[in-house]
Amino acid sequence: MKISVIGTGYLGATHAAGMAELGFEVIGLDVDPAKIERLSQGILPFHEPGLSELIQRHVESGRLRFTTDYTEVGEWADVHFVGVGTPQISGQYGADLTYVNAAVDSLLEHITKDALIVGKSTVPVGTAARLSERVAEKAKEGIEVSLAWNPEFLREGFAVEDTLTPDRLVFGVSNERDEQTLRSVYAKILDIGTPLIVTDFETAELVKVAANAFLATKISFINAFSEVTETVGGDIRTLADALGHDTRIGRRFLNAGIGFGGGCLPKDIRALQARVSELGVDRAMNFLADVDDVNLRRRDRAIYLAETMLGGDVKGREVAVLGVTFKPESDDVRDSPALDVAARLHEMGAEVTVYDPQGNANAAGRFPRLNYVDSLAEAARGSELTMLLTEWNEFKALTPQSLKNDVGAHRFIDARNVLDADAWEAAGWDFAAFGRKYDA
């Protein structure tokens, strides 16, 4: 089989490289000529550990190539994966399906042989059934085209691993032929014992949004308790450790901090709320509004601590921000709580200097007025307050001694709960960590 991947963003580029690694001939399509030009040279337009090397290897081998031409893709490939974006509609909660609809329509216009279209984008439940009807209606006469849904479960920073050794595969199919086609595509992954769930369209669509809703809820749960420990005392990390020993709960995603962000969790829980409202069962997901609210309040906590540490007013004060991506091992700043805090401090009059190992360029594209520097030492130099907002390993390795000669004042906020607060306080720092009571 020959495989195409429509969309070469984070999901599409990763999936295309993964399919090439599995031994297939793959063509990736995007409507952005500049992106296609870079990928054709083996250059990855974003940061993801291990992916650049994978793309470079298979571009050079000839197994992976890129195009902007739907005609070429429609005539050549047998299986077409659709991995385009489904952003939040501006001013609304719902998902924008413009790119998904356009990709499927363009494929139907150009597919000239029997083929399977496989959705990987995260979409509202009911989308696959609607598109399946469209495929049946619009496919060219004399050829057999059908649709399946195969949701992705990629974690930024671990995308290559999650593509080649996923913790499960989900096939949403309407017939056995399409299931067998997908089994052939993923044969090497299934051969290593990867669990497979074969189901209907609706369940396949819901699996992804349910997973993200659960993770978002777990993060906001521990952050809600951190609001309590910040008020009454106690240590949220110890509380999380104690909860994590319960096998029904587990320790992962129980890290209190500044909250979740990125291109998936925030938009997906909002899109889910919008969709269930359309279906008339909005009460089933009302709790997600509270999950979102708790998450956004964490950003307010960071602002409050900064103001408190600086005597009630940040105007004209030098603030060093360490990290602006939504998570480490990524250059993604979409809906990043760290970047939002940095930008809000700037708007309040603070002089904000930012250092992120990978995210400076993307952050500067969104908030160019911040001062971006190329090293931790530059960011900290002369700062009256240092804030750790993204838990890169470089920042997790900080000690009170490593910064004491660079900063202008020994004030520090650990908004990711990754440093030893007692050690910093013992070294004479005015130190605040999320989930611990702070006394100015």
C-alpha positions in Angstrom: 0.0 0.0 0.0 1.0 3.6 -0.7 0.0 6.1 2.0 -0.8 9.8 1.9 -1.1 12.1 4.9 -3.1 15.3 4.4 -1.8 18.1 6.6 1.8 18.4 7.7 1.5 20.1 11.0 2.4 18.5 14.3 0.1 15.5 13.8 0.5 15.0 10.1 4.3 15.4 9.9 4.7 12.9 12.7 2.3 10.4 11.3 3.9 10.6 7.8 7.4 10.0 9.2 6.1 7.1 11.4 4.4 5.4 8.4 7.7 5.7 6.4 9.6 4.2 9.4 7.1 1.3 9.3 8.2 0.6 5.7 5.6 2.4 3.6 6.1 4.8 0.7 4.5 8.0 2.0 3.5 11.3 0.5 2.6 14.3 2.8 0.4 17.0 1.4 -0.1 20.6 2.7 -1.5 23.7 1.1 1.4 25.8 2.5 4.2 25.8 -0.2 6.8 27.1 2.2 6.2 24.3 4.7 6.4 21.7 1.9 9.7 23.2 0.6 11.3 22.9 4.1 10.0 19.4 4.7 11.2 18.3 1.3 14.6 19.3 2.4 14.2 17.3 5.6 13.7 20.5 7.7 11.1 20.3 10.5 9.3 23.6 11.0 8.7 22.9 14.7 10.5 21.2 17.6 9.8 17.6 18.5 12.5 15.4 19.9 13.6 12.7 17.4 11.2 13.7 14.6 13.6 15.9 12.6 16.1 13.0 12.3 13.3 10.6 11.3 12.0 12.9 8.5 15.6 13.6 7.3 16.3 9.9 7.1 13.3 9.0 5.1 13.4 12.0 2.8 16.9 10.9 1.9 15.9 7.3 1.5 13.1 8.4 -0.9 10.4 6.7 1.2 9.0 10.0 2.3 8.2 13.0 0.0 5.9 16.1 0.2 3.7 17.9 -2.2 0.9 20.6 -2.6 -0.8 18.7 -5.4 -4.0 16.8 -4.6 -4.0 15.3 -8.1 -0.7 13.6 -7.5 -2.0 12.3 -4.1 -5.3 11.1 -5.4 -3.8 9.1 -8.3 -1.0 7.6 -6.2 -2.1 6.6 -2.7 -4.3 3.8 -1.5 -4.8 5.0 2.0 -5.3 8.7 2.9 -4.8 9.9 6.5 -6.4 13.2 7.3 -4.5 15.0 10.0 -5.4 18.7 9.6 -6.2 21.0 12.5 -9.6 21.6 14.2 -9.0 24.9 16.0 -11.5 26.5 18.3 -13.9 28.8 16.5 -13.0 32.4 17.3 -15.4 33.7 19.9 -17.0 30.3 20.4 -16.4 27.0 22.1 -17.0 24.8 19.1 -14.4 23.2 16.8 -13.8 24.6 13.4 -14.1 21.8 10.8 -13.2 23.9 7.8 -9.9 22.2 7.2 -11.3 18.6 7.7 -14.2 19.2 5.3 -11.9 20.8 2.7 -9.4 18.0 2.9 -12.0 15.3 2.4 -13.7 17.2 -0.4 -10.4 17.7 -2.2 -9.5 14.1 -1.9 -12.9 13.0 -3.3 -12.4 15.3 -6.2 -9.0 13.8 -7.1 -9.1 10.1 -6.0 -9.1 8.0 -9.1 -8.8 4.4 -7.7 -10.3 2.4 -4.8 -9.1 4.0 -1.6 -9.7 4.4 2.1 -9.8 7.8 3.8 -8.8 7.7 7.5 -9.6 10.5 9.8 -7.0 11.2 12.5 -8.1 14.8 13.4 -9.9 15.4 16.7 -13.5 16.1 15.7 -16.9 16.5 17.4 -18.8 13.2 17.6 -21.0 12.7 14.5 -18.4 14.1 12.1 -17.3 10.8 10.8 -20.8 9.6 10.1 -21.6 12.8 8.2 -18.3 12.6 6.2 -18.9 8.9 5.4 -22.2 9.8 3.8 -20.4 12.6 1.8 -17.8 10.1 0.7 -20.5 7.7 -0.6 -22.2 10.5 -2.4 -19.2 12.3 -3.9 -16.8 9.5 -4.8 -16.2 9.2 -8.6 -18.3 6.6 -10.4 -16.7 3.2 -10.8 -14.3 3.4 -7.8 -14.9 2.4 -4.2 -13.9 4.9 -1.5 -14.8 4.5 2.1 -14.0 6.3 5.4 -12.6 5.1 8.8 -11.6 7.0 11.9 -8.3 6.4 13.7 -7.8 9.0 16.5 -4.3 10.0 17.5 -3.0 10.1 21.1 0.2 11.9 20.7 2.0 13.7 23.6 4.1 16.6 22.5 7.7 15.7 23.4 7.0 12.0 22.9 5.3 12.0 19.5 7.7 9.6 17.8 7.4 7.1 20.6 3.6 7.4 20.7 3.4 6.8 16.9 5.6 3.8 16.7 4.8 2.2 20.1 1.4 3.5 21.1 -0.3 2.4 24.2 -3.4 1.5 22.1 -4.9 1.7 18.6 -8.5 2.6 18.0 -10.2 1.8 14.7 -13.7 3.3 14.0 -14.9 1.4 11.0 -18.2 0.5 9.2 -17.1 -2.7 7.6 -14.6 -5.6 7.9 -12.7 -4.6 4.7 -11.7 -1.3 6.2 -10.7 -2.9 9.4 -8.4 -5.3 7.6 -6.9 -2.5 5.6 -6.0 -0.7 8.9 -4.7 -3.9 10.4 -2.4 -4.2 7.4 -1.2 -0.6 7.8 -0.5 -1.1 11.5 0.7 -4.7 11.2 4.2 -4.1 12.7 2.7 -2.2 15.6 0.1 -4.9 16.3 2.7 -7.6 16.1 4.5 -6.2 19.2 1.3 -6.7 21.2 -0.3 -3.2 21.0 -3.9 -3.3 22.3 -6.5 -2.8 19.5 -10.0 -1.5 19.9 -12.3 -1.9 16.9 -15.5 0.1 17.2 -18.0 2.4 15.6 -17.4 5.9 14.4 -19.0 7.6 17.4 -17.0 5.7 20.0 -13.7 6.3 18.1 -14.4 10.0 18.0 -15.3 10.1 21.7 -12.2 8.2 22.9 -9.9 11.1 22.1 -12.0 13.8 23.7 -12.8 11.6 26.6 -9.1 11.0 27.3 -8.3 14.7 27.1 -11.3 15.6 29.3 -10.2 13.1 31.9 -6.6 14.4 31.9 -7.8 18.0 32.2 -10.0 17.1 35.0 -7.2 15.3 36.9 -4.9 18.3 36.5 -7.6 20.7 37.7 -8.5 18.4 40.6 -5.0 18.7 42.1 -4.9 22.4 41.3 -8.2 22.9 43.1 -6.6 21.2 46.2 -3.5 23.4 45.8 -5.8 26.4 46.3 -6.7 24.9 49.6 -3.2 24.1 50.7 -2.1 27.6 49.7 -4.7 28.9 52.1 -4.4 26.6 55.1 -0.8 25.3 54.7 0.4 21.9 53.9 2.3 20.6 50.9 0.5 19.8 47.7 3.3 17.5 46.5 3.1 15.3 49.5 -0.7 15.2 49.2 -0.4 14.2 45.5 2.2 11.5 46.4 -0.2 10.0 49.0 -3.1 10.0 46.5 -0.8 8.5 43.8 -0.2 5.4 45.9 -3.9 4.5 45.4 -3.8 2.3 42.3 -7.3 3.5 41.4 -5.9 7.1 41.1 -2.2 6.9 40.2 0.4 9.7 40.4 0.6 10.8 36.8 -1.0 14.2 36.0 -1.3 15.0 39.7 1.3 17.8 39.5 -0.1 21.1 40.8 1.1 24.1 39.0 0.2 26.9 36.6 -2.2 24.7 34.7 -2.6 23.0 31.3 -2.4 24.6 27.9 -1.4 23.8 24.4 -3.3 23.1 21.2 -5.3 20.1 22.5 -6.7 20.0 26.1 -8.2 23.5 26.3 -9.8 23.5 22.9 -11.0 19.9 23.1 -12.8 20.2 26.4 -14.5 23.4 25.1 -15.5 21.7 21.8 -16.9 18.8 23.8 -19.0 21.1 25.8 -20.3 22.8 22.6 -21.1 19.5 21.0 -23.0 18.0 23.9 -25.0 21.2 24.1 -26.0 20.8 20.5 -27.0 17.2 21.3 -29.1 18.4 24.3 -27.1 16.6 26.9 -25.0 19.5 28.1 -25.7 18.8 31.8 -23.5 15.6 31.4 -20.4 17.8 30.8 -21.2 20.9 32.9 -18.3 20.0 35.2 -15.9 20.8 32.4 -16.7 24.5 32.8 -15.4 24.2 36.4 -12.3 22.3 35.1 -11.6 25.1 32.7 -12.2 27.8 35.4 -9.8 26.1 37.9 -7.2 25.9 35.2 -7.4 29.6 34.3 -7.3 30.6 38.0 -3.8 29.2 38.3 -2.6 32.0 36.0 -4.2 34.5 38.4 -2.3 32.9 41.2 1.0 33.5 39.5 0.1 37.2 38.9 -1.0 37.5 42.6 2.3 36.1 43.9 4.3 38.3 41.6 2.5 41.4 42.8 2.8 40.3 46.4 6.5 39.7 46.2 7.1 43.0 44.6 5.2 45.0 47.2 1.8 45.2 45.5 2.9 46.7 42.2 4.9 45.2 39.3 5.1 48.4 37.3 8.7 49.2 36.2 10.0 46.1 38.0 12.4 43.7 36.4 10.9 40.2 36.1 12.7 37.2 34.6 10.5 34.5 33.1 11.9 31.0 32.6 9.9 29.1 30.1 7.0 30.2 27.9 6.0 27.0 26.1 3.0 25.2 27.5 5.2 22.2 28.4 8.8 21.2 28.1 10.3 19.5 25.1 8.1 21.5 22.8 8.2 24.9 21.1 4.4 25.1 21.2 3.0 28.3 22.8 -0.7 27.9 21.9 -2.8 28.7 24.9 0.3 28.5 27.0 -0.3 29.6 30.6 3.4 30.6 30.9 3.2 32.9 28.0 -0.1 34.3 29.1 1.4 35.2 32.6 4.5 36.8 31.0 2.3 38.9 28.6 -0.1 40.0 31.4 2.8 41.1 33.6 4.1 43.2 30.7 0.7 44.7 30.2 0.7 45.6 33.9 4.0 47.6 33.4 6.6 45.1 34.4 9.9 44.8 32.4 9.7 41.2 31.4 12.7 39.2 30.1 12.0 35.8 28.7 14.2 32.7 28.1 12.9 29.5 26.8 15.1 26.8 25.3 12.9 26.3 22.3 9.9 28.6 22.5 11.3 32.1 22.1 10.7 32.5 18.4 7.1 31.3 18.5 6.4 33.4 21.6 7.9 36.5 20.0 5.5 35.9 17.0 2.6 36.3 19.4 3.9 38.8 21.9 6.8 40.7 20.3 7.1 43.4 23.0 8.6 41.0 25.6 12.3 41.0 25.8 13.6 37.6 24.6 17.2 36.5 25.4 19.2 33.4 24.6 20.3 32.1 28.0 19.1 31.6 31.5 21.9 33.8 32.8 20.8 36.7 30.6 17.2 36.4 31.7 18.1 36.4 35.4 20.7 39.2 35.2 19.5 42.0 37.4 16.0 40.6 37.9 14.0 41.6 40.9 11.9 38.5 40.6 12.5 35.2 38.8 9.6 33.0 37.8 9.9 29.4 36.7 6.8 28.9 34.4 7.8 25.9 32.3 9.6 22.9 33.8 12.5 22.4 31.3 15.2 20.2 32.7 17.6 23.2 32.6 15.3 25.0 35.1 14.6 21.9 37.3 18.4 21.7 37.9 18.6 25.2 39.3 20.0 25.6 42.8 19.9 28.7 45.1 23.6 29.1 44.5 23.5 28.9 40.7 21.4 32.1 40.4 22.5 34.2 43.5 25.2 36.2 41.7 23.1 36.9 38.6 19.8 38.2 40.0 19.2 41.7 41.4 17.0 40.3 44.2 16.6 36.9 45.7 12.9 36.5 44.9 11.7 33.3 43.2 8.3 31.8 42.2 8.2 28.1 41.3 5.0 27.8 39.4 5.6 24.2 38.4 6.5 22.8 41.8 9.8 21.2 40.7 12.4 22.8 43.1 13.2 22.2 46.8 11.4 25.1 48.5 13.0 24.4 51.9 16.5 24.6 50.4 15.8 27.9 48.7 14.3 29.4 51.8 17.2 28.2 53.9 19.6 29.9 51.4 17.8 33.2 52.1 15.5 33.5 49.1 12.0 34.9 49.3 10.5 31.8 47.7 7.0 30.8 46.7 5.8 27.5 45.2 2.3 26.6 44.1 0.4 24.5 46.6 2.3 25.9 49.6 1.1 28.7 51.8 3.1 31.9 51.1 3.6 34.5 53.8 5.0 37.8 52.5 
